[in-house]
Amino acid sequence: MIFLLCFSVALVIHVTGDTSCPEVTIVSRADWGARAPSSPSPALRGQTRVIFIHHTETSSCTDTATCSARVREIQSAQMEIRHWNDIGYNFLIGNDGNAYEGRGWGVAGDHTSGGGSREFGIAMIGNYESNLPSEAALNALDNILKCAVRKGHLSRRYCLMSHRDTDSRTCPGTAMHNEIISWPRYCWRW
Ligand SMILES: [Zn+2]
């Protein structure tokens, strides 16, 4: 039992904090100025298979400094107002084409309150009700998923879902929702 506990702790440490992806620039928590979580996030068992896509419903950002500030604001709001242990999303993607490390790989996100709660979540920074994220941001999303599969963080048979498929009427915005449901990896009611 002690061995198993040690192994699971070691696994969490191993899979989080991995920001080396040649396919996409991942801005680490240290680089965007994250606060430490108030408690550890629970590990996801096995490979991740379902990813929920969100928008942050904030203004968007087109450079690293602004996107980093936006991510810090989101983390503060989620920790102070919602009383979560950390930023809820596993990764966030800016219109600058960078991915921002949230909780990272291998741990449960906190971003839906329905059936997808504690699954993996990626948020597009901005409000995508009437327009899509930048092409650079959509490419970054595609590339971080490719990197995750190549590194074994994500199942080769993963599927994407829109937050609107569970407990949100608005997230990730109508334009982004319509985009996601046109993708081959979209699998509502997976
Ligand atoms: Zn959402």
Residues whose N, C-alpha, C, O or C-beta is under 5 A from the ligand:
A	BS01	ZN	I53 H54 H55 H111 H163 C171
